[in-house]
Amino acid sequence: MQTVTLEIQESVSENFLWLLSHFQSHEVSIISQSRIEFLNRLYASQKDMQEGKVIPFDLETLIKKVG
């Protein structure tokens, strides 16, 4: 699914939300700003791991080394 961020004038927001309500929930969903920020951080983290900038670790191995 693709995420799109829009700013909508208050004068048309009710009509716009009405239009969106006619789609099925698996086709269109309204998400909060905090959810958008989380998804952006998640995508950035995945990209960093793919580029080798961040190396995932195994918690059990880390605990054995530390303690």
C-alpha positions in Angstrom: 0.0 0.0 0.0 1.2 3.5 -0.7 1.1 6.3 1.9 0.0 9.8 0.8 0.0 12.8 3.0 -2.5 15.6 2.2 -3.5 18.9 3.7 -7.2 19.6 3.2 -9.0 22.8 3.8 -11.5 22.7 6.6 -14.3 23.8 4.2 -14.0 20.5 2.2 -12.7 18.1 4.8 -16.2 16.7 5.7 -16.9 16.0 2.0 -13.4 14.5 1.5 -13.8 12.1 4.5 -17.3 11.2 3.1 -15.6 10.2 -0.2 -13.0 8.1 1.6 -15.6 6.3 3.6 -17.0 4.8 0.4 -13.8 2.7 -0.1 -13.3 -0.6 1.6 -10.9 -0.7 4.6 -8.4 -2.8 2.7 -8.3 -0.2 -0.1 -8.0 3.0 1.9 -7.2 3.7 5.5 -6.8 7.0 7.4 -3.7 7.0 9.7 -2.6 9.5 12.3 0.5 11.7 12.0 2.3 9.7 14.7 1.7 6.5 12.6 3.2 8.3 9.5 6.2 9.3 11.5 6.7 5.7 12.8 6.4 4.3 9.3 9.0 6.8 8.0 11.4 5.7 10.8 10.8 2.1 10.0 11.4 2.5 6.3 14.6 4.5 7.0 15.8 1.7 9.4 15.1 -1.0 6.8 17.1 1.0 4.2 20.0 1.5 6.6 20.1 -2.3 7.2 19.9 -3.1 3.5 22.8 -0.7 2.9 24.9 -2.3 5.7 24.8 0.9 7.8 23.2 -0.9 10.7 23.9 -4.5 11.6 21.1 -6.4 13.5 22.2 -8.2 16.7 21.2 -11.3 18.5 20.1 -10.4 22.0 21.2 -13.8 23.5 24.7 -13.3 22.1 24.9 -9.8 23.4 23.8 -10.9 26.9 26.5 -13.6 27.0 29.2 -11.1 26.0 28.1 -8.5 28.5 27.3 -10.6 31.5 
